[in-house]
Amino acid sequence: MKIDKQKAKIDFLRDRYKNYFIVVFALLGSIVGIAFQMMIGKIPLWILSILVLGLFWVLILFKSMRELKNDILKLINELEEI
C-alpha cells in the first residue's frame, strides 16, 4: 500500500516537472523571438521590460524544477529502500 502511494507521488511530481519544462521551453522561445524582433527594429525598445520579466520567470521555474527533481530523486531512493 505504501509503495503504491510512493509511486503515485513520484508520478505526480514527474508530471509537474514535465509541465514546468514545457513552460520554460515556451518562455525561452518567446524570449529569443522578442530579442530577434528587437534587433531588426520591428518592435519598440520598451518591450525589453517584457523580455527581462520573462527571464525572471525562467529563473524562478528553473529553481522550482531543481527542487522537484531533488524531491523525485529522494522519493525514488526511499522507494528502493522499501
C-alpha positions, 0 to 999 in steps of 0.5 A: 500500500505504501509503495503504491502511494510512493509511486503515485507521488513520484508520478505526480511530481514527474508530471509537474516537472514535465509541465514546468519544462514545457513552460520554460521551453515556451518562455525561452522561445518567446524570449529569443523571438522578442530579442530577434524582433528587437534587433531588426527594429520591428518592435519598440525598445520598451518591450525589453521590460517584457523580455527581462520579466520573462527571464525572471520567470525562467529563473524562478521555474528553473529553481522550482524544477531543481527542487522537484527533481531533488524531491523525485530523486529522494522519493525514488531512493526511499522507494528502493529502500522499501 
